[in-house]
Each structure stands twice: as structure tokens, then as C-alpha cells.
Amino acid sequence: MSRVRVGFIGAGNRANASHYPSVAELSDLAEMVAVCDLDEGRLTATADRWGIDARFTDLHEMLATVELDAVYCISPPGVLPDLAMPCLEAGRHVFSEKPPGSNLAAARRMADAARANGCLTLVAFNRRFAAVNLHCREIIAAHGGPTQVLVEYHKSAAERVPYENLTMMVYDISHAVDATRWWLGEPEAVHATVRRCGGDADNIFNALLTTPEGAIGILSANRASGTRYERVEVHADGVMCAIRAPERAEIWLDGARAPTVVTGRELCGTDDVRVTYGFLAENRHFLECVRDGVEPSPSFADAARTMALCERLERGGL
């Protein structure tokens, strides 16, 4: 395969801010050959902007008409299975935004279809690709792997807008849950406390997780807080990384009196959040995997494990 032939489903803000420009930048890996959207105004504007000639308002027509290797399904999670399943059944590799559907059942259905049809998939949990996270992950691995992980992801209640009737855990906190799995590994024991503050839905989640290897994870997510605050702290033998992605990480080694500080700008050579926060890198990873026939990570199957942990946390860890 010389270049991956990509079709897009979705011409909204997220797609145009993160994924169209990333695929365009990776022109050595891929070419955008088709776009599909129900809104003809957005369809035309997006296709004109990125120089895409093949334009459709019907997904099935696009799949039947254009030769595609992969399809980007950049859609709300509630309709994602309706868009991804025809692509998978047609043998097309699929990139999607997170979360992978509205619930675990939807995520597993798409994972099963990908496996049955030999399709490669990626769910865009971009924190896995943020430059400061990747930099610190290498350091933690060099010191024997994590012994303790703390993931915090808080927001003001004013920032919470009901979205597709999804729970806060699935729509938003799933980022933190996936980050916990990525840093810690697969948890064995999970003890969670769920509370409500100032509303009629659960909005405070705290959990203690342990792995078979003995590592400990602490997850704290509060959606009735005073501001947006996201932080990861990872410990290994003789090292601690305190990370505020995508901006910076403080790395403390062997009792040092001051940390080494690295920034997303230093690592990437730019302040562009599309680059520092991992959007470009996740696109590159997916396209390289499609080119090389290698399973991307996180795939639908991997992301389904994140969804399973989300549901487990919502139940109090049971």
C-alpha cells in the first residue's frame, strides 16, 4: 500500500480542528478521497477546504462508489455504531473519536465486527499520544514500571452540558479512566465511591485500583468542582512524574531538590494543541498501522475494556 485512501464521515468542528488537518499534514501516509455528511452546507465547506472531490450525504453510497482503505467516523457516540458497522462489514479500517459508542455493549459490538472482518481500528483517546505523557512513560518504564498512579480530572458543574443522555462517566470521565488503564495496566481489584452534589446525576467518582503485579491506582473525578483541572502523577522506583498535559511535566529523580521540567512546546517544537495534545500523533499511529497491517492501540477491543471499567466504576467497583 503506497498511501492509505481515507474517507471521512463527519464535517463538524472536532473533525475540522483535529483530524482533517492532521491527515492533510501526513500526506506521505494518506490521501483524503471522500467525505460524507448529512448537512450539505458543512459537507461543501469541508470538502472545498480540504480539496476533496467525492462528496456524499449517504454513507452506503460512499462505500459502494469510492475505493477506500480506511474511514474516519467522527460522530457523536450515540450514532457511531450505525456509521462504523457498515464500514467494518465492508472491510474498511475505522478510526473513531471517543467514547466508542454510548455503552459497553456498543463498544463490544464494534470490536466483534472489526475482528470478524479483519479490520484495524483506533479510538482517539488522545491523552495516550500527548508528548509529555509519552516522554514520561519512557522514563517510568526505564525505572521498572509504575508502582503508583494518580489520575485527577475535575470540572466545574457549569461546564457540564447534557450530551446525548450519556452519563458523565462515559462521555467525559472515560478519558481519565482510559488514562488510568494506560499508565497502570489492567486493574484486578476496584473499590469505588460514587456521590452526587447539586444535581440529579452522579458527578463525583473516586476509586482505588490494584493490579496483579501490585501497582496501585487512584482515580479522582469531580464534576461539581470549581474549575477544570487535569493532572497525572506517576511513581516508579526512584522517580516521580507530575504531569499537566499537554503543557508540562515535572520529573523528580532519586530525591532531587528540584525537578527537571519538560514542556509540550519543547518536545514538539510548537504550542499547537493539535500537536502537543496528541491529535497529530494518534492520526500518524493509525495510518502507519493501516499501512503496515499492525493493530493500532487503543483499538475497539482495547477501548471496550475502558468502557467496561467505566461501568464498573459507576457501580461502585462491583
TINUPA-830854 format. One record per residue: residue in one letter; x, y, z of N, C-alpha, C in turn. Coordinates in pm, whole numbers, padded with zeros to 5 digits. Layout:
<pts>
PT base    n.u    n.v    n.w   ca.u   ca.v   ca.w    c.u    c.v    c.w
PT    A      X      Y      Z      X      Y      Z      X      Y      Z
...
</pts>
This chain:
<pts>
PT base    n.u    n.v    n.w   ca.u   ca.v   ca.w    c.u    c.v    c.w
PT    M  00085 -00119  00000  00000  00000  00000  00089  00124  00000
PT    S  00075  00209 -00103  00157  00329 -00110  00107  00435 -00013
PT    R -00016  00479 -00032 -00078  00573  00061 -00217  00522  00096
PT    V -00256  00543  00221 -00387  00499  00268 -00493  00591  00209
PT    R -00591  00531  00145 -00703  00608  00088 -00810  00622  00195
PT    V -00834  00747  00237 -00918  00776  00353 -01048  00842  00310
PT    G -01158  00795  00368 -01286  00862  00358 -01325  00913  00496
PT    F -01392  01026  00499 -01436  01086  00624 -01588  01081  00634
PT    I -01637  01044  00751 -01778  01063  00786 -01781  01168  00896
PT    G -01835  01283  00865 -01839  01391  00961 -01761  01511  00915
PT    A -01824  01628  00920 -01761  01752  00878 -01783  01860  00984
PT    G -01782  01816  01110 -01807  01909  01220 -01680  01973  01273
PT    N -01694  02039  01388 -01583  02116  01444 -01465  02030  01485
PT    R -01489  01919  01556 -01379  01834  01601 -01303  01778  01482
PT    A -01374  01731  01383 -01307  01674  01266 -01221  01778  01197
PT    N -01275  01899  01179 -01202  02003  01107 -01088  02063  01189
PT    A -01101  02059  01321 -00996  02115  01406 -00880  02018  01425
PT    S -00909  01887  01430 -00806  01791  01469 -00767  01691  01361
PT    H -00866  01635  01292 -00837  01519  01210 -00816  01548  01062
PT    Y -00896  01632  01002 -00868  01671  00864 -00729  01734  00851
PT    P -00693  01833  00935 -00560  01892  00920 -00448  01793  00947
PT    S -00470  01698  01036 -00366  01600  01066 -00344  01506  00948
PT    V -00452  01456  00890 -00436  01367  00773 -00376  01444  00657
PT    A -00416  01571  00641 -00358  01653  00534 -00208  01671  00555
PT    E -00167  01690  00680 -00026  01707  00710  00053  01579  00685
PT    L -00013  01464  00700  00051  01335  00681  00031  01284  00539
PT    S  00051  01371  00443  00024  01338  00303  00116  01230  00248
PT    D  00229  01204  00315  00314  01093  00272  00252  00959  00309
PT    L  00161  00959  00405  00097  00836  00451 -00043  00816  00392
PT    A -00114  00925  00367 -00256  00912  00333 -00302  01022  00238
PT    E -00412  00994  00171 -00481  01094  00091 -00629  01088  00124
PT    M -00690  01206  00137 -00833  01215  00164 -00907  01217  00031
PT    V -00989  01114  00011 -01051  01099 -00122 -01203  01114 -00120
PT    A -01265  01112 -00001 -01411  01123  00004 -01454  01177  00140
PT    V -01569  01244  00140 -01626  01294  00264 -01777  01278  00259
PT    C -01835  01245  00375 -01979  01224  00384 -02033  01299  00505
PT    D -02141  01373  00486 -02208  01442  00596 -02352  01470  00554
PT    L -02444  01461  00649 -02584  01487  00617 -02611  01634  00590
PT    D -02534  01721  00652 -02550  01865  00636 -02475  01910  00510
PT    E -02547  01944  00406 -02482  01974  00279 -02398  02101  00286
PT    G -02434  02195  00372 -02353  02315  00387 -02218  02282  00447
PT    R -02218  02204  00555 -02091  02164  00616 -02012  02074  00522
PT    L -02081  01988  00452 -02016  01898  00357 -01939  01976  00251
PT    T -02007  02072  00191 -01944  02151  00085 -01827  02234  00139
PT    A -01848  02298  00253 -01743  02382  00309 -01619  02300  00344
PT    T -01640  02183  00403 -01527  02099  00442 -01456  02041  00320
PT    A -01533  01991  00225 -01473  01933  00105 -01395  02038  00027
PT    D -01450  02159  00018 -01378  02267 -00050 -01250  02302  00024
PT    R -01258  02309  00156 -01142  02349  00236 -01026  02252  00219
PT    W -01056  02123  00211 -00951  02022  00206 -00931  01962  00068
PT    G -00998  02017 -00031 -00977  01974 -00168 -01022  01832 -00196
PT    I -01137  01793 -00144 -01190  01658 -00162 -01302  01663 -00264
PT    D -01289  01587 -00371 -01386  01593 -00481 -01509  01506 -00456
PT    A -01490  01385 -00402 -01601  01291 -00384 -01678  01327 -00259
PT    R -01805  01366 -00277 -01887  01418 -00167 -02019  01345 -00161
PT    F -02058  01304 -00040 -02177  01221 -00027 -02258  01263  00096
PT    T -02388  01244  00086 -02475  01256  00203 -02525  01118  00246
PT    D -02484  01014  00174 -02525  00877  00203 -02400  00791  00221
PT    L -02382  00737  00342 -02265  00656  00373 -02254  00535  00282
PT    H -02366  00465  00260 -02362  00343  00181 -02322  00372  00036
PT    E -02363  00485 -00015 -02322  00524 -00149 -02172  00549 -00154
PT    M -02119  00614 -00052 -01974  00639 -00048 -01898  00507 -00046
PT    L -01941  00414  00037 -01870  00286  00046 -01878  00207 -00083
PT    A -01990  00219 -00152 -02007  00143 -00276 -01940  00208 -00396
PT    T -01916  00339 -00386 -01870  00414 -00503 -01719  00437 -00504
PT    V -01661  00461 -00387 -01521  00503 -00379 -01435  00393 -00320
PT    E -01320  00371 -00378 -01225  00274 -00324 -01155  00336 -00202
PT    L -01180  00277 -00086 -01126  00330  00040 -01054  00220  00116
PT    D -00946  00258  00183 -00879  00167  00275 -00929  00186  00418
PT    A -00957  00310  00454 -00995  00341  00592 -01099  00451  00593
PT    V -01181  00451  00698 -01284  00552  00714 -01272  00613  00854
PT    Y -01273  00745  00858 -01277  00819  00984 -01423  00845  01018
PT    C -01470  00789  01129 -01607  00811  01174 -01602  00912  01289
PT    I -01611  01039  01257 -01602  01144  01358 -01744  01192  01385
PT    S -01807  01125  01482 -01950  01145  01506 -01979  01140  01655
PT    P -02097  01185  01696 -02137  01163  01835 -02143  01014  01866
PT    P -02116  00976  01990 -02110  00833  02023 -02240  00759  02003
PT    G -02353  00828  02017 -02481  00759  02003 -02506  00704  01865
PT    V -02453  00768  01763 -02473  00720  01625 -02351  00649  01570
PT    L -02243  00642  01648 -02120  00582  01597 -02141  00439  01547
PT    P -02208  00349  01620 -02224  00214  01567 -02296  00210  01433
PT    D -02394  00297  01412 -02467  00299  01285 -02376  00339  01170
PT    L -02271  00413  01199 -02178  00456  01095 -02061  00360  01082
PT    A -02009  00313  01194 -01891  00227  01190 -01923  00086  01141
PT    M -02038  00033  01178 -02068 -00106  01143 -02071 -00129  00991
PT    P -02136 -00045  00909 -02129 -00067  00765 -01986 -00061  00711
PT    C -01904  00025  00768 -01765  00035  00724 -01690 -00094  00757
PT    L -01708 -00143  00878 -01641 -00266  00919 -01691 -00385  00837
PT    E -01820 -00391  00814 -01876 -00501  00735 -01830 -00498  00590
PT    A -01790 -00377  00544 -01734 -00363  00409 -01583 -00384  00407
PT    G -01526 -00420  00522 -01384 -00447  00530 -01295 -00324  00536
PT    R -01351 -00211  00577 -01272 -00088  00587 -01221 -00070  00730
PT    H -01098 -00028  00742 -01041  00004  00872 -01107  00132  00923
PT    V -01120  00145  01056 -01202  00254  01111 -01126  00326  01223
PT    F -01128  00459  01214 -01081  00550  01319 -01204  00620  01374
PT    S -01218  00625  01507 -01332  00695  01566 -01287  00783  01680
PT    E -01368  00883  01712 -01347  00959  01834 -01395  00877  01953
PT    K -01359  00922  02072 -01406  00857  02194 -01536  00924  02238
PT    P -01618  00857  02321 -01606  00716  02357 -01655  00627  02242
PT    P -01621  00498  02245 -01661  00408  02136 -01806  00362  02152
PT    G -01899  00454  02129 -02039  00425  02147 -02089  00472  02283
PT    S -02217  00453  02306 -02281  00504  02427 -02264  00415  02548
PT    N -02222  00290  02525 -02212  00196  02637 -02121  00080  02598
PT    L -02099 -00007  02693 -02010 -00121  02671 -02062 -00213  02562
PT    A -02192 -00235  02558 -02248 -00326  02457 -02217 -00276  02317
PT    A -02228 -00146  02294 -02198 -00090  02162 -02051 -00106  02129
PT    A -01965 -00081  02226 -01821 -00095  02203 -01785 -00239  02169
PT    R -01842 -00333  02240 -01813 -00474  02213 -01868 -00517  02077
PT    R -01982 -00465  02040 -02039 -00500  01909 -01945 -00457  01796
PT    M -01890 -00336  01807 -01798 -00288  01704 -01666 -00364  01709
PT    A -01619 -00397  01828 -01496 -00474  01840 -01513 -00612  01777
PT    D -01627 -00674  01799 -01654 -00806  01740 -01659 -00797  01588
PT    A -01721 -00691  01536 -01730 -00675  01390 -01593 -00651  01330
PT    A -01508 -00573  01398 -01373 -00549  01349 -01295 -00680  01342
PT    R -01305 -00761  01445 -01234 -00888  01447 -01287 -00982  01339
PT    A -01418 -00988  01322 -01477 -01079  01225 -01441 -01043  01081
PT    N -01420 -00914  01057 -01394 -00868  00920 -01248 -00831  00896
PT    G -01162 -00860  00993 -01019 -00834  00976 -00985 -00687  00964
PT    C -01057 -00603  01037 -01037 -00458  01027 -00952 -00406  01143
PT    L -00868 -00311  01110 -00790 -00240  01211 -00868 -00118  01257
PT    T -00862 -00090  01387 -00942  00020  01442 -00860  00099  01544
PT    L -00900  00224  01562 -00841  00307  01667 -00947  00400  01724
PT    V -00950  00410  01856 -01037  00505  01926 -00949  00617  01979
PT    A -00986  00741  01952 -00898  00855  01974 -00897  00903  02119
PT    F -00844  00820  02209 -00813  00865  02344 -00679  00937  02337
PT    N -00684  01067  02309 -00562  01139  02268 -00459  01152  02380
PT    R -00500  01137  02508 -00401  01151  02615 -00289  01048  02601
PT    R -00316  00934  02542 -00212  00834  02522 -00101  00885  02429
PT    F -00131  00987  02350 -00037  01034  02249  00019  01173  02280
PT    A -00020  01232  02394  00033  01363  02431  00183  01352  02455
PT    A  00257  01449  02405  00404  01440  02407  00461  01426  02547
PT    V  00411  01505  02643  00466  01496  02778  00435  01361  02842
PT    N  00319  01303  02810  00286  01171  02862  00380  01065  02806
PT    L  00403  01068  02676  00491  00970  02613  00634  00982  02666
PT    H  00678  01106  02686  00813  01128  02739  00826  01066  02878
PT    C  00729  01092  02964  00735  01039  03100  00714  00888  03103
PT    R  00636  00836  03013  00613  00691  03009  00744  00616  02984
PT    E  00828  00670  02898  00958  00608  02873  01044  00608  03000
PT    I  01040  00718  03073  01119  00727  03196  01066  00628  03301
PT    I  00935  00621  03316  00876  00527  03413  00911  00384  03375
PT    A  00903  00350  03247  00936  00214  03203  01082  00181  03233
PT    A  01170  00280  03214  01313  00258  03239  01343  00235  03387
PT    H  01250  00274  03474  01266  00254  03618  01180  00139  03669
PT    G  01145  00050  03581  01077 -00072  03624  00926 -00071  03617
PT    G  00867  00036  03568  00723  00044  03557  00659  00108  03679
PT    P  00533  00146  03668  00468  00222  03775  00444  00139  03900
PT    T  00462  00204  04015  00422  00145  04142  00293  00210  04193
PT    Q  00272  00336  04154  00152  00409  04196  00118  00514  04092
PT    V -00012  00524  04062 -00060  00619  03962 -00179  00695  04021
PT    L -00175  00827  04008 -00288  00912  04049 -00336  00989  03926
PT    V -00463  00975  03892 -00522  01047  03780 -00635  01133  03833
PT    E -00625  01264  03812 -00729  01359  03854 -00787  01427  03730
PT    Y -00920  01440  03728 -00984  01509  03614 -01113  01572  03665
PT    H -01104  01700  03701 -01217  01770  03762 -01269  01879  03668
PT    K -01395  01915  03685 -01455  02024  03610 -01560  02094  03695
PT    S -01584  02220  03661 -01693  02294  03722 -01826  02239  03673
PT    A -01925  02242  03760 -02058  02198  03719 -02110  02282  03605
PT    A -02064  02407  03594 -02110  02495  03486 -02063  02446  03350
PT    E -01958  02363  03347 -01907  02312  03220 -01981  02187  03173
PT    R -02062  02131  03261 -02131  02007  03228 -02259  02039  03152
PT    V -02260  02002  03024 -02378  02020  02940 -02431  01881  02905
PT    P -02558  01852  02931 -02611  01719  02896 -02586  01688  02749
PT    Y -02537  01569  02722 -02496  01534  02587 -02545  01395  02554
PT    E -02642  01387  02466 -02692  01258  02417 -02737  01164  02528
PT    N -02774  01220  02642 -02819  01139  02755 -02712  01042  02804
PT    L -02586  01069  02776 -02478  00986  02828 -02447  01025  02972
PT    T -02398  00930  03048 -02353  00963  03182 -02224  01044  03174
PT    M -02195  01119  03279 -02070  01194  03284 -01950  01100  03272
PT    M -01962  00983  03332 -01853  00888  03329 -01820  00847  03186
PT    V -01919  00810  03108 -01894  00760  02973 -01850  00871  02879
PT    Y -01919  00984  02881 -01890  01087  02783 -01757  01157  02808
PT    D -01726  01183  02934 -01615  01272  02964 -01508  01208  03052
PT    I -01549  01147  03162 -01453  01091  03255 -01385  00968  03197
PT    S -01441  00912  03091 -01377  00798  03024 -01234  00831  02982
PT    H -01205  00959  02953 -01067  01000  02925 -00976  00962  03042
PT    A -01019  00995  03164 -00938  00968  03282 -00931  00819  03312
PT    V -01039  00748  03287 -01040  00604  03307 -00943  00536  03211
PT    D -00945  00579  03085 -00852  00521  02989 -00708  00555  03025
PT    A -00685  00679  03070 -00550  00717  03113 -00503  00632  03229
PT    T -00592  00601  03322 -00556  00516  03436 -00514  00378  03388
PT    R -00590  00320  03298 -00554  00188  03242 -00420  00195  03169
PT    W -00401  00301  03091 -00280  00313  03009 -00155  00322  03095
PT    W -00164  00397  03204 -00049  00412  03293 -00032  00290  03383
PT    L -00140  00242  03440 -00134  00143  03547 -00126  00000  03496
PT    G -00197 -00029  03387 -00219 -00166  03346 -00360 -00209  03384
PT    E -00393 -00333  03355 -00530 -00379  03381 -00552 -00400  03530
PT    P -00651 -00331  03589 -00676 -00349  03733 -00743 -00482  03763
PT    E -00713 -00532  03879 -00776 -00656  03925 -00885 -00623  04026
PT    A -00847 -00559  04135 -00943 -00517  04236 -00977 -00369  04216
PT    V -01105 -00336  04227 -01152 -00199  04208 -01248 -00165  04322
PT    H -01216 -00060  04396 -01302 -00012  04503 -01338  00132  04471
PT    A -01466  00161  04452 -01508  00294  04408 -01617  00350  04497
PT    T -01616  00482  04509 -01720  00555  04581 -01780  00656  04484
PT    V -01912  00659  04475 -01984  00747  04383 -02080  00834  04463
PT    R -02080  00965  04433 -02165  01057  04506 -02231  01157  04409
PT    R -02331  01229  04461 -02396  01337  04387 -02385  01466  04466
PT    C -02365  01574  04393 -02359  01705  04456 -02431  01806  04367
PT    G -02538  01865  04417 -02605  01974  04347 -02671  01935  04218
PT    G -02712  01812  04203 -02779  01771  04079 -02849  01638  04095
PT    D -02906  01589  03986 -02981  01464  03993 -02908  01350  03924
PT    A -02777  01365  03905 -02697  01260  03844 -02566  01245  03922
PT    D -02511  01125  03922 -02382  01102  03986 -02276  01190  03921
PT    N -02198  01261  04003 -02098  01351  03946 -01966  01355  04023
PT    I -01952  01269  04123 -01826  01260  04197 -01786  01113  04203
PT    F -01667  01084  04150 -01620  00946  04141 -01478  00938  04197
PT    N -01457  00850  04291 -01324  00824  04344 -01304  00674  04354
PT    A -01184  00629  04317 -01161  00485  04313 -01018  00451  04349
PT    L -01003  00333  04409 -00873  00273  04436 -00866  00144  04356
PT    L -00760  00129  04276 -00745  00014  04189 -00609 -00051  04216
PT    T -00604 -00183  04207 -00478 -00253  04220 -00462 -00353  04106
PT    T -00338 -00379  04068 -00309 -00473  03961 -00253 -00602  04020
PT    P -00254 -00711  03943 -00194 -00835  03993 -00046 -00820  04026
PT    E  00020 -00724  03962  00163 -00701  03988  00188 -00619  04114
PT    G  00082 -00564  04174  00095 -00491  04298  00095 -00340  04284
PT    A  00080 -00288  04162  00073 -00144  04145 -00063 -00092  04192
PT    I -00063  00034  04237 -00183  00096  04291 -00223  00214  04204
PT    G -00352  00225  04176 -00404  00339  04102 -00510  00412  04182
PT    I -00507  00544  04173 -00608  00628  04239 -00669  00717  04132
PT    L -00799  00709  04116 -00871  00790  04019 -00966  00883  04094
PT    S -00960  01013  04062 -01049  01111  04126 -01106  01202  04019
PT    A -01238  01204  04009 -01305  01288  03910 -01427  01354  03974
PT    N -01428  01485  03975 -01535  01562  04039 -01591  01659  03937
PT    R -01719  01646  03908 -01785  01735  03813 -01871  01839  03882
PT    A -01846  01860  04011 -01912  01968  04085 -01804  02053  04151
PT    S -01693  02069  04083 -01577  02138  04137 -01579  02285  04094
PT    G -01468  02355  04120 -01464  02498  04092 -01404  02534  03958
PT    T -01335  02438  03893 -01270  02468  03766 -01233  02338  03697
PT    R -01186  02348  03574 -01131  02232  03504 -00987  02214  03553
PT    Y -00955  02091  03594 -00821  02061  03644 -00789  01917  03610
PT    E -00682  01896  03535 -00644  01762  03492 -00496  01741  03524
PT    R -00467  01633  03593 -00330  01609  03638 -00308  01459  03654
PT    V -00187  01414  03620 -00146  01276  03640 -00016  01275  03719
PT    E -00008  01187  03817  00115  01170  03895  00150  01021  03891
PT    V  00271  00991  03846  00313  00852  03831  00444  00831  03907
PT    H  00446  00726  03988  00565  00691  04066  00622  00559  04017
PT    A  00754  00549  04016  00826  00425  03996  00943  00425  04093
PT    D  01027  00324  04087  01139  00315  04180  01236  00431  04156
PT    G  01237  00528  04251  01330  00639  04242  01289  00752  04150
PT    V  01164  00755  04107  01122  00861  04015  00975  00895  04039
PT    M  00941  01022  04020  00802  01067  04018  00785  01164  03903
PT    C  00680  01145  03826  00645  01238  03720  00511  01301  03754
PT    A  00507  01433  03759  00385  01509  03782  00352  01582  03652
PT    I  00239  01546  03591  00214  01584  03452  00086  01665  03441
PT    R  00094  01778  03373 -00022  01857  03334 -00023  01863  03182
PT    A -00073  01758  03119 -00076  01754  02973 -00180  01852  02919
PT    P -00149  01917  02807 -00031  01897  02722  00084  01992  02753
PT    E  00070  02073  02858  00165  02183  02877  00302  02138  02928
PT    R  00306  02058  03039  00435  02037  03103  00434  01914  03192
PT    A  00554  01870  03227  00571  01763  03324  00691  01795  03410
PT    E  00679  01767  03540  00790  01778  03633  00839  01638  03666
PT    I  00969  01615  03652  01026  01483  03670  01126  01489  03785
PT    W  01096  01414  03890  01179  01413  04010  01253  01279  04015
PT    L  01386  01284  04028  01468  01164  04026  01551  01153  04154
PT    D  01539  01036  04222  01629  00998  04331  01651  01108  04435
PT    G  01541  01166  04482  01550  01263  04591  01603  01399  04551
PT    A  01597  01432  04424  01647  01562  04378  01573  01675  04448
PT    R  01643  01786  04470  01583  01900  04540  01491  01980  04448
PT    A  01505  01962  04317  01421  02032  04221  01398  01940  04101
PT    P  01285  01955  04035  01256  01866  03922  01320  01913  03793
PT    T  01330  01820  03700  01354  01855  03561  01218  01882  03498
PT    V  01206  01993  03429  01078  02030  03369  01088  02016  03217
PT    V  00990  01946  03160  00980  01938  03015  00844  01994  02974
PT    T  00836  02054  02858  00710  02112  02810  00672  02051  02676
PT    G  00543  02060  02648  00496  02015  02518  00560  02093  02406
PT    R  00579  02219  02427  00643  02302  02324  00786  02255  02295
PT    E  00862  02226  02400  01000  02180  02380  01003  02047  02305
PT    L  00915  01958  02341  00915  01825  02281  00865  01826  02137
PT    C  00772  01917  02106  00708  01918  01973  00754  02032  01884
PT    G  00820  02133  01942  00861  02248  01863  00749  02341  01827
PT    T  00636  02331  01898  00521  02416  01871  00429  02419  01993
PT    D  00347  02526  02001  00242  02534  02103  00108  02484  02051
PT    D  00102  02441  01927 -00023  02396  01866 -00077  02275  01943
PT    V -00194  02292  02006 -00251  02185  02088 -00280  02061  02004
PT    R -00310  02079  01877 -00333  01963  01791 -00211  01871  01790
PT    V -00094  01931  01807  00031  01854  01808  00067  01812  01950
PT    T  00069  01907  02044  00116  01875  02179  00023  01780  02253
PT    Y -00107  01785  02223 -00204  01703  02296 -00229  01570  02228
PT    G -00157  01540  02120 -00158  01406  02066 -00247  01379  01948
PT    F -00320  01479  01900 -00411  01454  01788 -00335  01415  01661
PT    L -00228  01486  01631 -00148  01452  01514 -00086  01313  01531
PT    A -00034  01286  01649  00035  01158  01673 -00060  01040  01663
PT    E -00184  01054  01712 -00277  00942  01704 -00316  00914  01559
PT    N -00327  01020  01479 -00354  01001  01336 -00238  00931  01268
PT    R -00116  00974  01298  00001  00909  01238  00006  00761  01276
PT    H -00019  00733  01404 -00016  00594  01451 -00117  00508  01376
PT    F -00238  00558  01360 -00341  00481  01291 -00303  00456  01145
PT    L -00260  00559  01077 -00228  00545  00934 -00107  00456  00913
PT    E -00008  00465  00998  00108  00376  00987  00067  00231  01012
PT    C -00021  00210  01109 -00067  00074  01137 -00146  00016  01019
PT    V -00232  00098  00959 -00305  00052  00841 -00209  00018  00728
PT    R -00113  00105  00707 -00013  00080  00601  00063 -00050  00624
PT    D  00098 -00074  00751  00184 -00188  00784  00108 -00313  00826
PT    G -00026 -00303  00837 -00105 -00418  00878 -00087 -00456  01023
PT    V -00070 -00357  01111 -00046 -00379  01254 -00163 -00323  01334
PT    E -00205 -00393  01437 -00318 -00347  01519 -00284 -00217  01591
PT    P -00364 -00111  01571 -00340  00013  01646 -00380 -00004  01793
PT    S -00341  00094  01872 -00380  00096  02013 -00412  00240  02054
PT    P -00530  00262  02113 -00629  00164  02154 -00725  00128  02041
PT    S -00742  00001  02017 -00838 -00049  01920 -00978 -00049  01982
PT    F -01078 -00086  01903 -01212 -00101  01959 -01211 -00202  02074
PT    A -01135 -00311  02058 -01131 -00413  02163 -01069 -00357  02291
PT    D -00960 -00281  02276 -00894 -00221  02392 -00986 -00117  02456
PT    A -01047 -00032  02373 -01135  00072  02426 -01258  00012  02494
PT    A -01301 -00106  02450 -01412 -00172  02518 -01375 -00207  02662
PT    R -01248 -00236  02685 -01205 -00263  02823 -01210 -00136  02908
PT    T -01184 -00021  02846 -01203  00106  02917 -01349  00127  02950
PT    M -01437  00098  02854 -01581  00113  02879 -01628  00017  02989
PT    A -01571 -00103  02991 -01608 -00198  03096 -01566 -00145  03232
PT    L -01449 -00083  03240 -01405 -00025  03367 -01491  00094  03405
PT    C -01533  00174  03307 -01625  00286  03336 -01752  00234  03404
PT    E -01811  00130  03347 -01935  00077  03403 -01909  00018  03541
PT    R -01794 -00043  03558 -01760 -00099  03689 -01747  00011  03793
PT    L -01685  00121  03756 -01671  00234  03848 -01807  00295  03882
PT    E -01894  00304  03783 -02028  00358  03809 -02106  00272  03908
PT    R -02076  00144  03911 -02143  00054  04004 -02075  00049  04140
PT    G -01973  00132  04159 -01902  00131  04286 -01790  00028  04292
PT    G -01745 -00017  04173 -01635 -00110  04167 -01676 -00256  04167
PT    L -01804 -00284  04178 -01851 -00422  04186 -01838 -00492  04051
</pts>
